[in-house]
Amino acid sequence: MAFTKAIKTGASKDTISSAWDKFNDLIDDLKSTSNGLGASQIGVEDTAGNLTATDVEGAIAEIYTDTASSRTVNDMIDEDAATTTGLTWGHTAGLTRFDDTVSSVTAGTVALTDDATNYIEVFYSTVSKNTTGFTPGRIPIRQITTSSGVQTVSTDKRTFLVTPGPWGYITGPEVLSATFQTMNNTLQLKADTSAVNTVSNITFVADDDGGNETIFARVSGHATAVGDGSETGELKFATVLNGSITNWIYVDENGFAGFGNAASDPDAPIHIIHTSKPQFKIEDLSGGAGAVFEVHADGVDVNVGTYSARNLEIMANSTSVISCLATSGDVEVEYNLGVGTPTFGTNANNVIGIKNGTEPSDAPADVIQLYSKNSSDGIANATLGLYTEQAVEAGAPTMSHKLKVWINGTEYWIGLDAV
C-alpha cells in the first residue's frame, strides 16, 4: 500500500495510538521489498539530470542496466572463492583478445608454487603461472605471494588492453617503442639511448617441455658508433644449442659476413670458421641435373644445364677454368695452373708452373713431390726437383730404352734402363 500520513486536526484526526500505527506501518513499508514499497517510495534529487528515474528503486535499476557491460568485464577471469584454497588459485571464465582473435577462457584452477611470488597470466585461452615475472605479450591476471602452503597476499593485476599476438610484441630493456609504418611495410625498433653497443633484439620464444619460456633464436642490431655523420652498425643472428645462445652469423659495418664465428668480427667478405666441421659443404640432391656450385669471375650468368656433367664450376670471362666431373670426380683445369705463381711464359696454355719454394726434407708415405729449385749454378737457374719415397740406388745404369722430352724448347732423348 502507499504511505499514509497521520492526520493531526479535524474530525478525522488520528489518535496517538493510530498515529503510531501509521508510523510503524511506514517503517514496515520502507523495509519492504514488495512492488511499490521500499525504495520505490524514496525520491532522488538529480539536479544534473543524469537519471531518468525519480525514485531510488528506479535509479538503481537504471544504473544496473547501464553498467552491465563493465560488470561483465570485471567478472572475467576473476578469483573464484569457491575453488581458491591453499596452493590452488581458482578463476572464473572470460574472454581475451590477441590481435584480431577473441578467445574464450574456461573457469579453472592454477597450482601455485609455495614460498614464492606467483604471476598469473593468460595467453589466448590458456591461464598459466610463473615465478619470475609477467611475460611481455600476455595479459597479467593476478600476483600471489605464498608461504607455508597459504596465499598470504593476492593482488588483482587484470588489465584488458588489446595485446599483440606472439609474433607481434616488442620486448627488451633497450626497446622503448616500435613504429609500424604501413606505407612502406616497415617495423622500426627504436632504442632509448645513443650509446655505443646499444642493442635492439627480435627474439623467437616458446615454452620448453618444463613450462619455461625460452629464447630459441635471436636477431640483434648493434650500434657500434653513434657520432653524427659517422654512424655504424652491425647485425648478429643467434641460435640456441643445449640451452646456450650463441651468435653464429655476424654481419659487420663493412658488409663482411662471418659464419660460425661467434667471437670476433669477420675479416673478409665471407669468413667461415668452425673447429670440428667442414668449413664449406655443398651437397647435390638433384641427381646430377646441374652444377652444384659455380663461380663466375666476370659476373656473367651461365646456364647451369650446360654444365650437367660437372659438380664444381669455377669460371673466368664466361669460360670454365676449373671443374670437377660428376661422373668420375676428376678435376679438370683449363688454361694454366700455377703453384705459387700466376706468371707463365709467352703463349703458355694448359701449362703447370711451379715457383721456387722450400725443398721438402722427407717423403710422406705413398707420395712423390715435384717442386722447383735453383740448380748449383745459383740464382735464376730454377730446375725441376723431385722427392720420392723410393730411395736412390748407387750404380751406373745400362741404357736399354730412350724417351723424347722437350726442355727449354729443344727436344732431347732421355736414356732409360729397364728394371
C-alpha positions as CSV (number, residue, x, y, z in Angstrom):
1,M,0.0,0.0,0.0
2,A,1.1,3.6,-0.4
3,F,2.5,5.6,2.5
4,T,-0.3,7.3,4.6
5,K,0.3,10.4,6.6
6,A,-1.0,10.9,10.2
7,I,-3.9,13.4,10.4
8,K,-3.3,16.0,13.2
9,T,-6.5,18.1,13.1
10,G,-10.2,17.9,12.3
11,A,-12.9,15.3,12.9
12,S,-10.7,12.6,11.3
13,K,-7.6,13.3,13.2
14,D,-5.6,10.4,14.4
15,T,-5.3,9.4,18.0
16,I,-1.9,9.0,19.4
17,S,-2.3,5.2,19.0
18,S,-3.5,5.4,15.4
19,A,-0.7,7.8,14.5
20,W,1.9,5.4,16.0
21,D,0.3,2.6,14.0
22,K,0.8,4.6,10.8
23,F,4.4,5.4,11.8
24,N,5.0,1.7,12.4
25,D,3.4,0.9,9.0
26,L,5.7,3.4,7.4
27,I,8.7,1.7,8.9
28,D,7.5,-1.7,7.6
29,D,6.8,-0.3,4.1
30,L,10.3,1.3,3.9
31,K,11.8,-2.1,4.8
32,S,9.5,-4.0,2.4
33,T,10.8,-5.4,-0.9
34,S,7.3,-5.6,-2.4
35,N,6.5,-3.8,-5.6
36,G,5.5,-0.2,-4.9
37,L,7.0,-0.1,-1.4
38,G,10.5,0.3,0.0
39,A,13.0,2.2,-2.2
40,S,10.3,2.9,-4.8
41,Q,8.8,5.3,-2.3
42,I,12.0,7.3,-1.8
43,G,12.7,10.2,-4.1
44,V,16.1,11.0,-5.8
45,E,17.5,14.5,-6.1
46,D,19.1,14.7,-9.6
47,T,19.6,18.4,-10.4
48,A,22.1,17.5,-13.2
49,G,19.6,15.2,-14.9
50,N,21.9,12.2,-15.1
51,L,18.9,9.8,-14.4
52,T,15.5,9.3,-15.9
53,A,14.2,7.7,-12.7
54,T,12.9,9.8,-9.9
55,D,12.9,7.2,-7.1
56,V,15.7,5.1,-5.6
57,E,14.3,1.8,-6.9
58,G,14.1,3.1,-10.5
59,A,17.6,4.8,-10.2
60,I,19.2,1.5,-9.0
61,A,17.6,-0.4,-11.9
62,E,18.8,2.2,-14.4
63,I,22.3,2.2,-13.1
64,Y,22.4,-1.6,-13.1
65,T,21.4,-1.7,-16.7
66,D,23.9,1.0,-17.7
67,T,26.8,-0.8,-16.0
68,A,26.0,-4.3,-17.2
69,S,29.0,-4.4,-19.7
70,S,31.6,-3.2,-17.2
71,R,30.3,-5.6,-14.6
72,T,30.7,-8.4,-17.1
73,V,34.3,-7.4,-17.9
74,N,35.1,-7.1,-14.1
75,D,33.9,-10.7,-13.6
76,M,36.2,-12.0,-16.4
77,I,39.0,-14.3,-15.1
78,D,38.4,-13.1,-11.6
79,E,39.3,-15.0,-8.4
80,D,36.7,-17.8,-7.7
81,A,36.4,-18.1,-4.0
82,A,34.7,-21.4,-4.3
83,T,37.8,-23.0,-5.9
84,T,40.6,-20.9,-4.3
85,T,42.3,-22.6,-1.3
86,G,45.8,-23.3,-0.1
87,L,48.2,-23.5,-3.1
88,T,45.3,-23.6,-5.5
89,W,44.0,-20.4,-7.2
90,G,40.6,-20.7,-8.9
91,H,39.4,-18.3,-11.6
92,T,36.1,-17.6,-13.4
93,A,35.6,-17.8,-17.2
94,G,36.2,-14.9,-19.5
95,L,37.3,-13.6,-22.9
96,T,40.6,-12.3,-24.2
97,R,41.7,-10.7,-27.4
98,F,45.1,-11.0,-29.0
99,D,45.4,-9.2,-32.4
100,D,42.1,-10.0,-34.2
101,T,41.5,-13.2,-32.3
102,V,38.9,-13.4,-29.5
103,S,39.4,-16.5,-27.3
104,S,37.2,-18.0,-24.6
105,V,38.8,-18.8,-21.3
106,T,37.0,-21.5,-19.3
107,A,36.8,-21.4,-15.5
108,G,39.6,-23.4,-13.8
109,T,42.4,-23.6,-11.3
110,V,46.2,-22.9,-11.2
111,A,48.7,-24.7,-9.0
112,L,50.8,-22.2,-7.1
113,T,54.5,-22.5,-6.1
114,D,54.9,-22.4,-2.3
115,D,57.1,-19.7,-0.6
116,A,57.3,-17.7,-3.8
117,T,55.7,-14.9,-5.7
118,N,53.4,-16.3,-8.4
119,Y,52.5,-14.4,-11.5
120,I,49.2,-15.5,-13.1
121,E,48.7,-14.5,-16.7
122,V,46.6,-15.5,-19.7
123,F,47.7,-16.2,-23.3
124,Y,44.8,-16.6,-25.7
125,S,42.7,-19.2,-23.8
126,T,45.4,-20.6,-21.5
127,V,45.9,-19.4,-17.9
128,S,49.4,-20.1,-16.5
129,K,51.8,-19.0,-13.8
130,N,55.5,-18.5,-13.4
131,T,57.7,-17.2,-10.6
132,T,59.9,-14.8,-12.5
133,G,57.5,-12.0,-13.6
134,F,54.8,-11.1,-16.0
135,T,55.6,-12.0,-19.6
136,P,55.5,-9.4,-22.3
137,G,52.7,-10.1,-24.8
138,R,50.5,-11.8,-22.2
139,I,47.7,-10.4,-20.1
140,P,48.5,-10.2,-16.4
141,I,45.8,-11.5,-14.1
142,R,47.0,-11.8,-10.5
143,Q,50.1,-11.6,-8.4
144,I,50.0,-14.0,-5.4
145,T,52.6,-14.5,-2.6
146,T,52.6,-17.8,-0.8
147,S,54.2,-19.0,2.4
148,S,53.9,-22.4,4.1
149,G,51.1,-23.5,1.9
150,V,49.0,-20.4,2.3
151,Q,48.2,-17.5,0.0
152,T,49.4,-14.5,2.1
153,V,49.0,-11.7,-0.4
154,S,46.8,-11.8,-3.5
155,T,46.6,-8.7,-5.7
156,D,44.4,-8.2,-8.8
157,K,46.5,-7.3,-11.8
158,R,44.0,-7.6,-14.5
159,T,44.2,-5.3,-17.5
160,F,42.1,-5.7,-20.6
161,L,44.2,-3.9,-23.1
162,V,44.3,-5.5,-26.6
163,T,47.6,-7.4,-26.8
164,P,49.5,-8.2,-29.9
165,G,49.9,-11.9,-30.7
166,P,53.1,-14.0,-30.3
167,W,54.6,-12.7,-33.5
168,G,53.9,-9.0,-32.7
169,Y,55.1,-8.0,-29.3
170,I,58.2,-5.9,-28.7
171,T,60.4,-6.5,-25.6
172,G,63.9,-5.9,-24.3
173,P,65.4,-3.3,-21.9
174,E,66.7,-1.1,-24.7
175,V,63.5,-1.1,-26.8
176,L,61.1,1.7,-25.9
177,S,58.9,1.9,-29.0
178,A,58.1,0.2,-32.2
179,T,56.8,2.1,-35.2
180,F,54.6,0.3,-37.7
181,Q,54.8,2.3,-40.9
182,T,52.0,0.9,-43.1
183,M,53.0,2.9,-46.1
184,N,56.3,1.0,-46.7
185,N,55.8,-2.1,-44.6
186,T,58.4,-1.2,-42.0
187,L,58.8,-2.3,-38.4
188,Q,61.1,0.1,-36.6
189,L,62.7,-0.7,-33.3
190,K,64.0,2.4,-31.5
191,A,66.3,2.3,-28.6
192,D,66.2,4.8,-25.8
193,T,69.9,5.8,-25.9
194,S,72.6,6.9,-28.4
195,A,75.3,5.0,-26.6
196,V,77.7,2.6,-28.4
197,N,76.7,-1.1,-28.3
198,T,73.0,-0.2,-27.9
199,V,71.1,-3.3,-29.0
200,S,67.7,-3.9,-30.4
201,N,66.6,-7.5,-30.5
202,I,64.0,-9.7,-32.2
203,T,63.6,-12.9,-30.2
204,F,61.8,-16.1,-31.0
205,V,60.3,-17.5,-27.9
206,A,58.5,-20.7,-26.9
207,D,58.0,-22.8,-23.8
208,D,60.2,-25.9,-23.3
209,D,58.6,-29.1,-22.0
210,G,59.2,-27.9,-18.4
211,G,56.9,-24.9,-19.0
212,N,59.8,-22.5,-19.0
213,E,59.6,-19.6,-21.5
214,T,62.8,-19.9,-23.6
215,I,64.5,-17.9,-26.3
216,F,65.3,-20.3,-29.2
217,A,66.7,-17.8,-31.7
218,R,67.5,-14.1,-31.8
219,V,68.3,-11.3,-34.4
220,S,70.3,-8.4,-32.9
221,G,71.1,-5.0,-34.3
222,H,74.1,-3.2,-32.7
223,A,75.1,0.4,-32.8
224,T,78.9,0.3,-33.0
225,A,79.4,4.1,-33.5
226,V,76.9,6.8,-32.9
227,G,78.7,10.0,-34.0
228,D,76.7,12.3,-36.1
229,G,77.7,11.5,-39.7
230,S,79.9,8.5,-38.7
231,E,77.2,6.2,-37.5
232,T,78.0,2.4,-38.0
233,G,76.2,-0.7,-37.1
234,E,76.3,-4.5,-37.3
235,L,73.8,-7.4,-37.3
236,K,74.0,-10.7,-35.5
237,F,72.0,-13.9,-35.8
238,A,72.0,-16.3,-32.9
239,T,70.5,-19.7,-32.1
240,V,70.3,-21.9,-29.0
241,L,72.2,-25.2,-28.6
242,N,71.8,-27.2,-25.5
243,G,70.4,-24.3,-23.6
244,S,73.1,-21.7,-24.6
245,I,72.5,-18.9,-27.1
246,T,75.4,-18.1,-29.5
247,N,75.9,-15.7,-32.4
248,W,76.6,-17.7,-35.5
249,I,76.2,-15.2,-38.3
250,Y,77.8,-11.8,-37.9
251,V,77.5,-9.0,-40.5
252,D,79.8,-6.1,-39.7
253,E,79.7,-2.5,-40.7
254,N,81.7,-3.2,-43.9
255,G,79.2,-5.8,-45.1
256,F,81.6,-8.6,-44.2
257,A,79.7,-11.7,-43.2
258,G,81.1,-14.2,-40.7
259,F,79.6,-17.7,-40.4
260,G,80.3,-19.9,-37.4
261,N,82.3,-17.0,-36.0
262,A,81.0,-16.3,-32.5
263,A,83.9,-14.5,-31.0
264,S,85.1,-11.8,-33.4
265,D,84.4,-9.6,-36.4
266,P,84.8,-11.2,-39.9
267,D,87.9,-10.1,-41.6
268,A,86.9,-11.0,-45.2
269,P,83.7,-10.5,-47.3
270,I,82.8,-14.1,-46.4
271,H,84.5,-15.5,-43.3
272,I,83.8,-19.1,-42.3
273,I,85.1,-20.6,-39.1
274,H,84.4,-23.9,-37.5
275,T,86.6,-26.0,-35.2
276,S,85.2,-29.5,-35.8
277,K,83.2,-29.5,-39.1
278,P,84.0,-28.8,-42.8
279,Q,84.0,-25.1,-43.3
280,F,82.2,-25.2,-46.5
281,K,80.0,-28.0,-47.8
282,I,77.6,-28.3,-50.8
283,E,75.6,-31.4,-51.3
284,D,73.9,-32.2,-54.6
285,L,70.3,-33.5,-54.2
286,S,69.3,-33.0,-57.8
287,G,70.6,-36.3,-59.1
288,G,73.3,-34.7,-61.2
289,A,70.9,-32.4,-63.0
290,G,73.2,-29.4,-62.8
291,A,76.3,-27.8,-61.4
292,V,76.1,-27.7,-57.6
293,F,78.4,-24.7,-57.4
294,E,79.6,-22.1,-59.9
295,V,81.9,-19.1,-59.6
296,H,81.8,-16.5,-62.4
297,A,84.6,-14.1,-62.1
298,D,83.1,-11.7,-64.7
299,G,79.6,-11.9,-63.2
300,V,78.1,-13.3,-66.3
301,D,75.4,-15.9,-65.7
302,V,75.8,-19.2,-67.5
303,N,73.0,-21.8,-68.0
304,V,73.6,-24.4,-65.3
305,G,72.1,-27.1,-67.5
306,T,75.1,-26.7,-70.0
307,Y,77.4,-28.0,-67.2
308,S,75.3,-31.0,-66.2
309,A,78.4,-33.3,-66.2
310,R,80.2,-31.1,-63.6
311,N,79.6,-30.7,-59.9
312,L,82.0,-27.8,-59.4
313,E,82.5,-25.0,-61.9
314,I,84.8,-22.0,-61.5
315,M,84.7,-19.6,-64.4
316,A,86.6,-16.5,-65.6
317,N,85.4,-14.4,-68.6
318,S,82.5,-16.8,-69.1
319,T,84.9,-19.7,-69.7
320,S,85.4,-22.8,-67.5
321,V,88.7,-22.6,-65.5
322,I,88.3,-25.4,-63.0
323,S,85.6,-28.1,-63.0
324,C,85.0,-31.3,-61.1
325,L,83.4,-34.1,-63.3
326,A,80.3,-35.5,-61.8
327,T,80.8,-39.0,-63.2
328,S,84.3,-39.7,-62.1
329,G,85.2,-36.9,-59.6
330,D,88.2,-36.0,-61.7
331,V,89.3,-32.4,-61.6
332,E,89.7,-30.6,-64.9
333,V,91.8,-27.4,-65.1
334,E,91.6,-25.2,-68.2
335,Y,94.4,-22.9,-69.3
336,N,97.3,-22.8,-66.9
337,L,97.8,-24.0,-63.3
338,G,100.3,-22.1,-61.2
339,V,101.8,-23.4,-57.9
340,G,102.9,-20.3,-56.1
341,T,102.8,-18.2,-59.2
342,P,100.3,-16.5,-61.5
343,T,103.1,-15.9,-64.1
344,F,103.6,-18.1,-67.2
345,G,105.8,-17.9,-70.3
346,T,104.7,-16.3,-73.6
347,N,101.9,-18.3,-75.3
348,A,101.7,-20.8,-72.5
349,N,98.4,-22.7,-72.4
350,N,97.5,-25.8,-70.3
351,V,100.8,-25.5,-68.5
352,I,101.7,-26.2,-64.9
353,G,104.0,-23.6,-63.4
354,I,105.9,-24.1,-60.1
355,K,107.6,-21.3,-58.3
356,N,110.7,-21.9,-56.2
357,G,109.8,-22.7,-52.6
358,T,111.2,-24.7,-49.8
359,E,112.6,-28.1,-50.7
360,P,110.9,-31.0,-48.7
361,S,113.1,-32.8,-46.2
362,D,111.3,-36.1,-46.3
363,A,108.6,-38.0,-48.2
364,P,105.2,-38.8,-46.7
365,A,104.0,-42.4,-47.2
366,D,102.8,-43.2,-50.8
367,V,103.6,-39.6,-52.0
368,I,106.0,-38.2,-54.6
369,Q,106.8,-34.4,-54.6
370,L,107.5,-32.2,-57.5
371,Y,109.0,-28.8,-56.9
372,S,111.2,-26.0,-58.3
373,K,114.7,-25.2,-57.1
374,N,117.7,-23.3,-58.4
375,S,120.5,-25.5,-59.7
376,S,124.0,-25.4,-58.4
377,D,124.6,-22.6,-61.0
378,G,122.9,-20.3,-58.5
379,I,120.0,-17.8,-58.6
380,A,117.8,-17.6,-61.7
381,N,118.5,-21.2,-62.6
382,A,115.3,-22.9,-61.4
383,T,115.1,-26.5,-62.5
384,L,112.9,-29.5,-61.8
385,G,113.0,-31.0,-58.3
386,L,111.8,-34.5,-57.4
387,Y,111.5,-36.1,-53.9
388,T,110.4,-39.7,-53.8
389,E,109.6,-42.2,-51.1
390,Q,111.8,-44.7,-53.1
391,A,115.5,-44.4,-52.2
392,V,118.1,-43.6,-54.9
393,E,120.4,-46.5,-55.6
394,A,124.1,-46.3,-56.4
395,G,125.5,-47.7,-59.7
396,A,125.7,-46.9,-63.4
397,P,122.6,-47.7,-65.5
398,T,122.7,-49.7,-68.8
399,M,120.6,-47.7,-71.2
400,S,118.2,-50.0,-73.0
401,H,115.4,-47.5,-73.8
402,K,115.0,-43.8,-74.6
403,L,112.2,-41.2,-74.3
404,K,111.8,-37.9,-76.2
405,V,111.2,-34.9,-74.0
406,W,111.2,-31.1,-74.5
407,I,113.5,-29.0,-72.4
408,N,113.6,-25.2,-72.8
409,G,112.1,-25.5,-76.3
410,T,114.5,-28.2,-77.6
411,E,113.7,-31.9,-77.9
412,Y,116.0,-34.4,-76.3
413,W,116.4,-38.1,-75.8
414,I,116.4,-39.4,-72.2
415,G,118.1,-42.7,-71.8
416,L,116.2,-45.3,-69.7
417,D,117.4,-48.5,-68.0
418,A,114.5,-51.1,-67.8
419,V,114.2,-52.6,-64.3
